[in-house]
Amino acid sequence: MSDATLLIKKIPSDLKDWLAAEAQRNHRSMNKETIRLLEEARSLRDKAVKPARDNQSIAGILQAMHALPVLDARPMGEVMYDASGLPK
C-alpha cells in the first residue's frame, strides 16, 4: 500500500486548535495525530453494530407500524395545510 496525501481545507479554527492541542499532548505532529484519529474512527465504525436491512426486518417494522392506532383519520393534506393551502 502506498501513502497518499490529503489536504483539508476550511477546517474550523476551534477544531484546528483542538487538534493541535491533542497532537502536542500526545507528542505527535498534527499530521500523525490526524491519521491516528481517523484510524480510531474507522475502527469504531467497523466494530459498530449495523442495523439489519433484510426484507424480513423491514416487514417486521412495517407490521409494527401498521398495528399502531390511527389518531387522526384526516387525509395528510388536511393535517399539514390550512384552508388557504399554506403549511400549518
N, C-alpha and C positions, 0 to 999 in steps of 0.2 A: 504494500500500500504506500502510495506517495503522499507527501504532505501537500496541503493546499493552503491558499491564502484567502482570508475573509476580511472584508473591510466593513465595519459597522458605522453607518452614517446617522447623524442626528440623534445620537444617544442622549437621553435626558441628563442634564448635568448632575442631578441628585443621584442617579443610577451610576454615572461615571465616578462620582466621588465615593459612593459606597464600594464600588468595585476596586478602586484604588486603595481604600482603607482595608478591604479584605485581603488584597494582594500583599500589602505591607504586613498585615497581621500574620499572614501565613508564609512570609518570606519568599514570595513569588513575584514574578513580573506580572503586569496586568494581563498580558497575553496568556501566560501559563495558568493564571487564576481563571480566566475566561474559559479556557479549554477544560479545566477541572470542573467548573460549574456546569458546563454543557454535558460533559460525560456523566456527572451526577444526575442531572435532569433526565438524560436518556435512560440511565439505569433505572431510575424511579418509574419512568413511564413504561419501560419494558416489564417491570415487575407488577405494575398496577393491574388489578382485576378489570378485565374489559367486559362490558355487559353483553349478554347473549343477544345475537341478532338473527337467530334462526327463525324459520317460519312458525315453529311450534311456540316459541316465546312470544312472538308478535301476536299469534292467535290468542294466547292466554291474556295478553294485555287488552286486546280488543274485547274479549269476552267479559273481562272485569269492567271495562269502560261501559259496555252496553248494559251491564247489570245495575249501574248507578241510577238513582231515581231522577226523573225529569222534574226539575224545579221551576222551569219556565217554558211552557209549551209554545210560546210565540215564535214565529219564524225569525231567523237570525237578523234579517233586515230591520224588523221592528225593534229588536232588542238593541241593536247598535246605532240606529239612526232615528232622529226625531221626525215629526210630520213634515218638516221642510227639506228633509234629506240630508241634514247635517249630522255629523257624529255627535252622540250624546256625551 
